[in-house]
């Protein structure tokens, strides 16, 4: 009986974990608020940016798909173009502290600076609460939140789901397109797409 109970408990834990990872907000719904420290030790929250468009970008420097978009300067360029239009860009690390490619706040900040990144802030979601709330599955995984606090885009950074750096050329940057449409007061024509990249190591 004890062994059966242990097996059932283990199975329940696995199912609960899967449910937590899959729990997510859908496009059109209110985006979950959060409070978390950034790489500078400052507390950040979604509520603090109410009235502005906000992009959430999940990252992990050890992921080849993330490297593709940073080594080609695609992600930094997308960040800078968005912020030039008044958009807030929050890069999020949900990599668990016991994962082999976890980076301390100072290490992550240094890596992003080296790559020419320009996010508004870099959030250290070490316990995965933000990632689970949004259903973030991959690095990168992108979300756009409206000034009213609703999700208007969720999915991939672009249309070419590979780790090949050459594929950045000619790809449709879904985030840039969605932001341009939203900022122009138009409906986002492609509000969701299938995210691609490395699995987040919760």
C-alpha positions as CSV (number, residue, x, y, z in Angstrom):
1,X,0.0,0.0,0.0
2,X,2.8,2.4,0.9
3,X,4.5,1.8,-2.5
4,X,1.2,2.4,-4.3
5,X,0.6,5.6,-2.4
6,X,4.1,6.8,-3.2
7,X,3.6,6.1,-6.9
8,X,0.2,7.9,-6.8
9,X,1.8,10.9,-5.0
10,X,4.6,11.0,-7.5
11,X,2.2,10.8,-10.4
12,X,0.1,13.6,-8.9
13,X,3.2,15.8,-8.5
14,X,4.1,15.3,-12.2
15,X,0.6,16.1,-13.3
16,X,0.6,19.2,-11.1
17,X,3.9,20.3,-12.5
18,X,2.6,19.8,-16.0
19,X,-0.6,21.8,-15.2
20,X,1.5,24.6,-13.7
21,X,3.6,24.8,-16.9
22,X,0.6,24.7,-19.2
23,X,-1.4,27.3,-17.2
24,X,-1.4,30.4,-19.3
25,X,-3.2,33.5,-20.2
26,X,-4.8,33.8,-23.7
27,X,-4.7,36.7,-26.1
28,X,-7.4,39.1,-25.2
29,X,-7.3,38.3,-21.5
30,X,-5.8,40.4,-18.7
31,X,-2.1,39.8,-18.3
32,X,-1.1,38.4,-14.8
33,X,0.7,41.0,-12.7
34,X,3.9,40.2,-10.9
35,X,6.5,41.5,-8.5
36,X,10.1,40.4,-8.9
37,X,13.7,41.7,-8.6
38,X,15.6,42.6,-11.7
39,X,19.4,42.1,-12.2
40,X,20.1,45.3,-10.3
41,X,18.1,44.2,-7.3
42,X,15.2,46.6,-8.0
43,X,11.7,45.4,-7.6
44,X,9.8,45.4,-10.9
45,X,6.0,44.9,-11.5
46,X,3.7,44.9,-14.5
47,X,1.4,47.3,-12.7
48,X,4.2,49.9,-12.7
49,X,4.0,50.1,-16.5
50,X,0.3,50.5,-16.8
51,X,-0.5,52.8,-19.7
52,X,2.3,51.5,-21.9
53,X,2.8,48.6,-24.2
54,X,5.0,46.0,-22.6
55,X,7.0,43.2,-24.2
56,X,8.0,40.1,-22.2
57,X,10.9,38.1,-23.7
58,X,12.0,34.8,-22.1
59,X,15.7,34.2,-22.5
60,X,18.5,31.8,-21.6
61,X,22.0,32.6,-23.0
62,X,22.9,28.9,-23.2
63,X,20.1,28.2,-25.7
64,X,21.2,28.1,-29.4
65,X,17.9,29.7,-30.5
66,X,18.5,32.6,-28.1
67,X,22.1,32.9,-29.4
68,X,20.7,33.0,-33.0
69,X,18.8,36.2,-32.3
70,X,21.5,37.8,-30.2
71,X,24.5,36.9,-32.3
72,X,22.8,38.4,-35.3
73,X,21.7,41.4,-33.3
74,X,18.1,40.7,-34.2
75,X,16.8,40.7,-30.6
76,X,18.7,43.9,-29.6
77,X,17.5,45.7,-32.7
78,X,13.9,44.7,-32.0
79,X,14.3,45.9,-28.4
80,X,15.7,49.2,-29.5
81,X,13.1,49.8,-32.2
82,X,10.3,49.1,-29.7
83,X,11.7,51.3,-26.9
84,X,12.2,54.1,-29.4
85,X,8.4,54.1,-29.7
86,X,7.9,54.2,-26.0
87,X,7.4,50.4,-25.5
88,X,8.7,48.8,-22.2
89,X,10.8,45.7,-22.8
90,X,11.3,43.2,-20.0
91,X,13.6,40.3,-20.5
92,X,12.8,37.4,-18.2
93,X,15.0,34.5,-17.0
94,X,13.0,31.7,-15.5
95,X,15.9,29.2,-15.5
96,X,16.0,27.5,-12.1
97,X,19.1,28.1,-9.9
98,X,20.0,24.4,-10.0
99,X,20.0,24.2,-13.8
100,X,23.5,23.8,-15.4
101,X,23.1,27.0,-17.5
102,X,21.7,29.3,-14.8
103,X,23.4,32.7,-14.7
104,X,23.6,34.9,-11.7
105,X,22.1,38.3,-12.1
106,X,25.4,40.0,-12.7
107,X,26.5,37.3,-15.2
108,X,23.2,37.6,-17.2
109,X,23.4,41.4,-17.2
110,X,27.0,41.2,-18.5
111,X,26.1,38.8,-21.2
112,X,23.2,40.9,-22.5
113,X,25.4,44.0,-22.4
114,X,28.1,42.2,-24.4
115,X,25.4,41.4,-27.0
116,X,24.3,45.0,-27.3
117,X,20.9,44.3,-25.7
118,X,18.8,47.2,-24.4
119,X,15.9,45.9,-22.4
120,X,14.2,48.2,-19.9
121,X,14.9,45.6,-17.2
122,X,16.0,42.0,-16.8
123,X,13.8,40.0,-14.5
124,X,15.1,37.2,-12.3
125,X,12.2,34.8,-12.2
126,X,14.2,32.1,-10.4
127,X,11.2,30.4,-8.9
128,X,9.3,30.3,-12.3
129,X,6.2,32.0,-11.0
130,X,6.0,34.5,-13.9
131,X,6.8,31.9,-16.4
132,X,4.1,29.5,-15.1
133,X,1.6,32.4,-14.9
134,X,2.1,33.2,-18.6
135,X,2.6,29.6,-19.8
136,X,6.1,30.4,-21.1
137,X,7.5,27.3,-22.7
138,X,10.6,28.2,-24.7
139,X,13.5,30.6,-24.9
140,X,12.7,32.8,-26.6
141,X,8.9,33.1,-25.9
142,X,7.4,36.5,-26.6
143,X,4.4,38.3,-25.1
144,X,3.0,41.8,-25.8
145,X,0.7,43.5,-23.3
146,X,-1.5,46.5,-24.1
147,X,-1.6,49.7,-22.1
148,X,-4.9,48.4,-20.7
149,X,-3.1,45.3,-19.4
150,X,-4.4,42.8,-21.9
151,X,-2.4,40.3,-23.9
152,X,-2.3,41.2,-27.6
153,X,0.4,38.8,-28.8
154,X,1.9,35.5,-27.6
155,X,4.3,33.2,-29.4
156,X,7.5,33.2,-31.4
157,X,9.8,36.1,-32.2
158,X,9.6,35.4,-35.9
159,X,8.4,33.0,-38.7
160,X,11.5,30.8,-39.1
161,X,11.6,28.2,-36.3
162,X,15.3,27.2,-36.5
163,X,18.5,27.9,-34.7
164,X,20.2,28.8,-38.0
165,X,21.5,32.4,-37.9
166,X,21.0,32.9,-41.7
167,X,17.3,32.3,-41.2
168,X,16.9,35.7,-39.5
169,X,17.1,37.3,-42.9
170,X,13.8,37.0,-44.7
171,X,11.9,36.0,-41.6
172,X,8.8,37.9,-40.5
173,X,9.4,39.5,-37.1
174,X,6.0,38.8,-35.5
175,X,6.8,41.0,-32.5
176,X,7.7,44.0,-34.6
177,X,4.7,43.6,-36.9
178,X,2.3,43.2,-33.9
179,X,3.7,46.2,-32.1
180,X,3.5,48.4,-35.2
181,X,-0.1,47.4,-35.8
182,X,-1.1,47.9,-32.2
183,X,0.7,51.3,-31.9
184,X,-1.1,52.4,-35.1
185,X,-4.5,51.5,-33.5
186,X,-5.0,48.6,-35.8
187,X,-6.0,45.0,-34.8
188,X,-3.0,42.6,-34.5
189,X,-3.4,40.4,-37.6
190,X,-1.3,37.6,-36.2
191,X,-2.0,37.6,-32.4
192,X,-0.5,34.2,-31.7
193,X,2.0,31.8,-33.1
194,X,3.7,28.6,-32.0
195,X,6.8,29.5,-29.9
196,X,10.1,27.8,-30.7
197,X,13.4,27.4,-28.9
198,X,14.8,25.5,-26.0
199,X,12.5,24.3,-23.2
200,X,12.6,26.6,-20.1
201,X,14.4,24.8,-17.3
202,X,12.0,25.4,-14.5
